Amino acid sequence: MRTLNLGILAHVDAGKTSLTERLLFDAGVIDKLGSVDTGNTQTDTLELERQRGITIRAAVVSFTIGDRIVNLIDTPGHPDFIAEVERVLGLLDAAVVVVSAVEGVQAQTRVLVRALRRLGVPFIFFVNKVDRLGARYPEVLEALASQLLVRSIAMSSVIDAGSRLARVEALAPGCEPLFTPLCEALAENDEALLDDYVLTPDRLTADRLERCLTDQVARGLVHPVFAGAATTGVGVPALTSAIATILPGRRLDPDGPIAGTIFKIERGWGGEKLVYMYLRSGTVRLRQHLDLPKGPDRVTAIEVFDGGRIHGAASFRAGRIARVSGLAGARIGDAVGGDLLAGGRPQFAPPSLETRVLARRPSDKAALWLALNQMAEQDPLINLRRNDDADDIFVSLYGEVQKEVVQSTLLTDFGLEAGFEESTVIFVERLVGTGEGLQILFKEPNPFLATVGLRVEARRDGAGNSFALEVDVGQMPASFYRAVEETVFETLKQGIFGWQIIDCHVAMTAARHSSPASTAADFRRLTPWVLADALSAAQTVLCEPIDRFHLEAPAESLSGLLTLLAKSAATMTDSVIADGMARLEGTMASAMIQSVQQQLPGLTSGTGTMETSFDHYAAMAGPPRSRQRSGLDPFKPVEYLLRLQSTRASA
């Protein structure tokens, strides 16, 4: 059977989880429809998800449609939980992007569509809530094309939109009103079809158009749009048919070498890791050892997602998603078997906010640190950080809702009461120039049995950090080079001013050891010092996160809004006044967003809306703001060596 990994993606409150419930009900997986409002949906299982009516953790349900197995993955829509979405995107064969017929294209919709296109994941649209008051199906269709810059094709017509009597009719490819726009859209990428459309339209049968549509959807050239209401089921059968026929699936080899991806980790009742794994090739069996980046681990239990349920199994094959026990060294994003270095770079920006976490009871401080470490395993992008000198604990977050979730999880899962200080913006550092550092074996002041030379240089914006060897790799054990590389990436987390350095390339230009006395520890201790010298020579500039905003408000409030945006140092990129509404787009510093959002209701009589998403980092004016460093400071070499020597002596 063919396998389809299907993602359901949307801005929060677009009806994504309701659509998931409807698809499961129509497939016979569940006997009764759940409701987000009543907190009894199939995929929102966390207590906090049921209380707040939002999805926080990605959930998996597998079922069959026709001749294909669908692994349906329900993902969070709230931007605070974008890390969950990121871990899923790399698994997807295709996606359904849900858009509300009332709110239309929203900030998160744009972020998700950009990520899907960047990854080359085919997707279709489902315009939901056509039965709600204020539904604007034609306007939403126009917005999909104009705001998302995609070639959308309306596959449904909506009658009496915006009322409880709303009806949806699926359009046939071989008949009007779909035939002409479908042919015109497909002909843009198919010269043979264009010739027949102009000269011999009789050749364009429904079967041929459907085959061409399926091909171009798989190539990401066109994006069919279906409409309906997930809560009532109106229009959903046409979407289900498209999932079974239009979206591309895979035929995978269960007899091939094992290759898979770990995309989620939970903790069992006894604290053991429960690893969610998607298998692209091969078959995994109980008591089998699996190759992981940290070394092999043995599978002690397998639970397979099948028929809407999860049940124990002795094995699982390529194309399946399973929950596996026994992989103590597993981390989210790990490759299993195959190429252990596989894995693309993140598709979303890291968190831009940081907050200090305080244990309500001082005696709980150690337990709080351990609990947050376990949570960081489930969500690596929270970037847990500890200031050893002051014993302060910090976590990085996407927003205030995520802070509430962390606080609730600490209380419900670990019995820990924690408080959070006001969130502050996370800055980053970028290199100004090129710099080099070198410490030579047996030469003062280097006390380590190692030679390390490093060169640093800036990469293009958004390229991330990288490391390369410019030495003969055969002159030292591989573990020594690995120690240098790992330490480089760890040291880049705290630059000259204490903030993470981004978009930096580090090359190892010199290496030497003394056999058999040298150890990997010599290279781990020397590397931060050498890298700090190189970074100091290159110098860095402090950069702040800049958000893109989309603001809508009554036109009569425009003057006040422009004044507010000017005071907030916003840069306008577009402004439109139509139908009594002002629509403003631009960028501003992330640090100003909360202030603008707080003043917006008063300026617009409560009717203004503002959507934001991270856009880029920009150099800050004025003196740089330093952050208190965690751990030893290699930028102060004398103090670094003394403290390192003291640590070694006490050990």
BELKA-V220629 format. One line per field, one symbol per residue. ss: DSSP state (@ for helix, = for strand, . for the rest). burial: + if it has 16 or more other ideal C-beta (glycine too) atoms within 10 Angstrom, else -. A space follows every 50 residues. Layout:
ss: ???
burial: ???
This chain:
ss: .=========.....@@@@@@@@@@@....................@@@@ @@......=======..=======....@@@@@@@@@@@....======= ...=..@@@@@@@@@@@@@..=======........@@@@@@@@@@@@.. .===.====.......====.......@@@@@@@@@@...@@@@@@@@@. @@@..@@@@@@@@@@@@@....=====.=....=.@@@@@@@@@@....= ........=========.....=========.===...==......==.. ======..====..===...=====.........===............. ..=======..@@@@@@@@@@@@@@@@@.@@@..===....======..@ @@@@@@@@@@@@@@...===...==..====...=====..........= ========.......====...@@@..@@@@@@@@@@@@@@........= =..==========......@@@@@@@@@@@@@@@@@@@.=========== ====@@@@@@@@@@@@@...========..=========@@@@@@@@@@@ @@@.....===========.................@@@@@@@@@@@@@@ .
burial: -++++++++++++++++++++++++++-++--++-+----++++-+-+++ -++++++++++++++--+++++++++++++++++++++++++++++++++ +++++++++++++-+++---++++++++++++--+++--++-++--++-+ -+++++++--++---+++-++-+----++--++-+++--+--+--++--- ---+----++-++++++--++++++++++++--+++-+++-+++-++-+- -+-----++++++++-------++++++++++++-+---+-+----+-+- ++++++-+-+--+--++++++++++++--+++++++++-------+++++ +++++++++----+---+--++--+++++-+++++------++++++++- +++-++++++---+-+-+-+--+-+++++++---+++++-+----+-+++ ++++++-+------+-+---+----+---++-+++-++--++-+++++++ +++++++++++++----+++-+++++++++++++++-+-+-+++++++++ +++---++-++--++--+-+-----------+-+-++++++++--+--++ --++---+-++++++-++-----+--+-++++-++-+--++--+------ -
